């Protein structure tokens, strides 16, 4: 792949008749970036190495930087490639080049992190060297961290919901945005969903941004209640969830042209609206996207010049509030359900300490998704009379955020199972504690104090 960079190899040893570099230095725009283990394979099925990803991002640096430039970002590091478990890192590494910029981001929990801010193509190569395959910026610029400049809509299909339904809901989102005087810029998520970005003037707080996004989600749900939902609790959802909480201050989202950790190397790809009704996310991969951009250009070009106002959405939000709708969905006042019983030996169950109107049980808490699903398989084998009664969206596999990595929880919604056949809450098939090492850490009490207020 050609680009505005040079390469020289440092060190190496004989390997299969060739010299494998232990470290490669690439020059990008006058800056030198050291790439350790450049031949390390990150996508085994495609044979893509760390250096291949460096070159890929340099080839598309212009479009990539449109979604990243000036934004603080969290780091999701796949140091062992896509087949290894990633870990999350808020704070910029202390050992970094002097030209890497940071911004001090304050989280609602009270925590403070000096996060990486990307501005230059060389920054992308440096991030890839850390194991960052995709990039996750906040919807705010380093110049004004109190006022976001982007509203984000994440269309997240429930299990069993097909891609055509996601596309249909996306077109409804576009119509609602237009009626509110806003311009939406769609892109594939590179996973199961679709993202719609809306540039806004940096005049509102994160609280107002989230309120506007919730209002938008409700408006979409009102248009197509059989297709979309704004229900926050996962067990109450159907169809496509219009995820407004991506606009909370502590949330990030993969940026445009991020390579996703999928076996086929899918890319979160900007689309033109006329492409949305027929698009297939499998068409947008590391192999196809560079030629697409070279031929068609970048559909997201011009997004920064399309900043709109939240005034209409916030006015409708006030109307919703006056009608009795809360800022965040809550169970109906008349029937708040009950707190799910915990598994033996656990202090909380499938709903934590909240009430739910759904009959939920918890099956597993695991360090990896594979272990969680293996636990589910064992539960299925023990309850063969119950499993056929469950719908696809009754199986809730939750990716939970730990301190620096994901862990996985499996819950089952027994709403379609007659009460007399519902299994009770049993001991967990997999019982993993993601916070065991943290509980006695010297910093744990200070963190808990910040959380308490």
C-alpha positions, 0 to 999 in steps of 0.5 A: 500500500502506498502512502506518505511514509517510509519504512526501515527495519530494526533488528530481526532474526531468520524465520522461514528463509526471510528476515522478520523485523522485530521493530519497524520505523515508519515516517509519516508526515515528518514524524517517526513512528516505531512499530514493534512486531510489525509482522504480528498477525492481527487477522488470522483468517485474512493474514493481515499483520499489524503493519498492514493495518498501519498502511491501511489507515495511512491510505485512508487517513484523510477520511478517518481523521474527519471522525477523529480529529480533535476528539479525546478517545478511549483505547481498546487494545487487541494486543493479541489480535482479534482472537485475543481478549481486548482490554480498555484503557482510558488514560494515555500511556505515559511513554508516548511521543511528545507530539501525541496530544492529550485532554483531561476528560472528567467522567460522571463517576468522578474519575479523571483521565488524560485521554489521547487526542488524534490530529495527525496521520502519524497518531493513527499508526501510533495507536495501531502499534498499541493494538488499537484496531478500531477507534472510539472517540467521545462526541466532543472536541478537546477545545470545549469538553463541556459541550458536545458537537455530535448526537449519535444514534445507534440502531441495535437489533435485538436477537432474531431481528434481521438487517432489513428491519435495521435499514427500515428504521434508519430511514424513519430516523432520517425523516424525523431528523429532517423534520427537526431541522437536522442532517443525519450521516449514516454508516454501518457499525461494522457489526450488527447495527447501523450508526447515524451521526448528527453534527450539532453546534457546541451549545448544549450540555451532555445532559441536554444531548442525551435528553434530545437523543431520547426524544428522537428515539421516542419519536421514531418508536411512535412512528414504527412501534412494531419495528423500533423501541426506546425501552432501556431495559433489555428484557423489555425490548423488541425489534431495533433498539434506538440506543440514545444512551450513546450520548451519555458523557462516559460513552464512546462509539467506533468512528467512521472507517474503523476496522472492526474485529470481525473475521472478515475485517469489516469496516464501519463505513459511511453511506449515502442515504440512497444506499441505505435501503439496499446496503449489506454490511458484509460488502464493506471490508478492509479489502473493498473500502479503499477502492470504494473511497477512491472511486466514489469519494467519502460520503461523510465529506461535509459533515463538519459544515452541517452543524445543526440545532437541538432546539426542536428536539429539546422543545419536544422533550419539554412537551414529553415531560409535561405529558408525564414522560421521564427523562429516562424510561422507567417501569410503569408506576402501577406495576413495578414488578419484583427484584429477581432472586440471586443465585445461591451465594450471590448478593444480586440476581438477573436484574441487580437490585432493580425491579422488573416485570419480566421473570428473569433468571441468570445462567452465567457470569464468565470472563469470555463469551465462549465460556458464557455460551458453554454455560448456556449449553449446559443449562439447555441440556438440563432443561430440554423441556423449557428451551424450545419455549424461549424466543430468540430475544429471550436469551440475553447475552450481555457484554459487561464492562469491567475495570479494563476489559469485558466480561459476559453475563447470560440471562433468560427471560421466561415470559413465554414459559408457563409459570408451572414450568419455569425453572427457579434461579439455580447456581450459576453455570459459570461463576466469574467475579470480574472485580475480585482483584480490585476489591482489595486494591489500594485505590478501591476505597478512593474510587468508591468514595467518588462514586458515593458523591 
